[in-house]
């Protein structure tokens, strides 16, 4: 299925693979998506729309098995604080439903902050802009395509340390 995200990448000549999967509306987790498309959860990135206050929005793109550290995001994005956009506002702001949000082809382009682990992989997976379809592409191509949106794009450490790392 052609999505806005796929059309955007095609317009840039960016190579990608579309991978479809059966959607369970009660379980939209990236870990479930990873299992369904046959990729490790750390390579399946979820795109979260966050806010730093009225009218200030940024995308945080993090591994499916990780949790966003809002303090780290605020620091790297130059915001006083960051928090999730209320779910009811995600579709009006992006044009996408929860579980199908991508930075490509969104209603409006917002700055993109990608967790630094993305560059560790040959391929990563992100939503294609609809539930049930993922884009598989190289992290370099993802970052290059994001930069074509004419918004700030940066990689940084955006996730909370897991308990095992904290006690190591």
C-alpha positions in Angstrom: 0.0 0.0 0.0 1.4 3.4 -1.0 1.5 5.8 1.9 2.4 9.5 2.2 5.7 8.4 3.8 6.5 6.1 0.9 5.6 8.7 -1.7 7.8 11.2 0.1 10.8 8.8 0.0 10.1 8.0 -3.6 10.1 11.7 -4.5 13.7 11.9 -3.1 14.9 8.7 -4.7 15.5 7.1 -1.3 15.5 3.3 -1.5 13.2 1.6 1.0 11.1 -1.5 1.5 7.4 -1.5 2.6 6.5 -4.3 5.0 2.9 -4.8 6.0 1.6 -6.6 9.0 -1.8 -7.5 10.7 -2.9 -4.7 13.0 -4.3 -5.4 16.5 -5.9 -2.1 17.5 -5.6 -3.1 21.2 -1.8 -3.6 20.9 0.0 -1.0 18.8 3.3 -1.4 20.6 6.5 -1.2 18.7 7.6 -4.5 20.3 4.6 -6.2 18.8 5.2 -4.6 15.4 8.8 -5.8 15.5 7.7 -9.4 16.1 5.2 -9.2 13.3 7.7 -7.8 10.7 10.5 -10.1 11.9 13.0 -7.4 13.2 14.5 -6.9 16.6 12.6 -4.3 18.7 15.7 -2.1 18.9 15.7 -1.7 15.1 12.0 -0.7 15.0 11.8 3.0 15.8 8.6 4.6 17.1 7.9 8.3 16.2 6.5 10.3 19.1 5.1 13.8 18.9 6.1 15.8 21.9 5.6 19.4 22.9 7.7 22.0 24.7 4.7 24.3 25.3 2.0 26.0 23.4 2.7 25.8 19.6 6.1 24.1 20.1 6.3 20.5 18.7 9.2 18.1 18.0 9.3 14.5 16.9 11.3 12.1 19.0 12.3 8.9 17.1 13.4 6.1 19.5 13.9 2.3 19.5 10.7 0.3 20.0 12.1 -1.3 23.2 13.1 2.0 24.8 11.4 4.7 26.8 11.8 8.4 25.9 13.7 10.5 28.5 11.9 13.8 28.4 14.7 15.7 30.2 17.3 14.5 27.6 14.9 15.5 24.7 14.3 18.9 26.2 18.0 19.5 26.7 18.9 18.6 23.1 15.9 20.4 21.6 16.6 23.6 23.6 13.3 23.4 25.5 12.6 24.1 29.1 10.6 20.8 29.3 9.2 18.2 27.0 6.1 16.0 27.3 3.9 13.9 25.1 1.3 15.7 23.0 -2.2 14.6 24.2 -3.4 11.7 22.0 -6.4 13.6 20.8 -4.1 16.2 19.3 -1.8 13.8 17.4 -4.0 13.3 14.4 -4.9 17.0 13.9 -1.2 18.0 14.2 0.3 15.3 12.0 -2.5 13.8 9.9 -1.6 10.4 11.3 -3.2 8.1 13.9 -1.4 6.7 16.9 0.6 3.7 15.7 1.0 5.2 12.2 2.9 8.4 12.9 5.9 9.2 10.7 8.0 12.4 10.1 7.5 11.9 6.4 4.4 13.5 4.8 3.0 14.8 8.1 0.6 17.7 7.9 3.4 20.0 9.1 7.1 19.4 9.5 8.5 19.6 13.0 12.1 19.3 14.2 13.3 15.6 14.3 15.4 14.2 17.1 16.5 10.6 16.4 18.0 8.4 19.1 21.7 7.9 18.4 21.4 4.1 18.4 19.7 4.3 14.9 23.1 4.6 13.2 24.3 1.3 14.7 22.1 -0.7 12.3 22.2 -1.5 8.5 18.4 -1.0 8.4 15.8 0.5 10.7 12.0 0.3 10.5 9.7 3.3 11.0 6.0 3.7 10.4 5.0 4.4 6.8 2.2 6.7 7.8 -0.5 4.2 8.5 -1.0 1.4 10.9 0.0 -2.0 9.5 2.8 -0.7 7.2 6.4 -0.1 8.0 9.2 1.5 6.0 12.5 -0.4 6.1 15.5 1.8 5.1 19.1 2.6 6.1 19.5 5.1 9.0 21.6 7.3 6.7 18.8 7.5 4.2 16.3 8.1 7.0 18.3 11.1 8.3 18.9 12.4 4.8 15.2 12.2 4.0 14.3 13.9 7.3 16.7 16.8 6.5 14.8 17.3 3.2 11.9 18.4 5.4 13.8 21.7 6.0 13.6 21.3 9.8 16.4 20.7 12.3 17.4 17.0 12.4 19.7 15.7 15.1 20.8 12.4 16.6 21.2 12.3 20.3 20.9 10.1 23.4 17.1 10.3 24.0 16.3 7.2 26.0 16.2 6.3 29.7 18.9 4.0 30.9 17.5 0.6 31.6 17.8 -0.8 35.2 20.6 -3.2 34.2 22.7 -0.3 32.9 22.0 1.8 36.0 23.3 -0.8 38.4 26.2 -1.9 36.2 
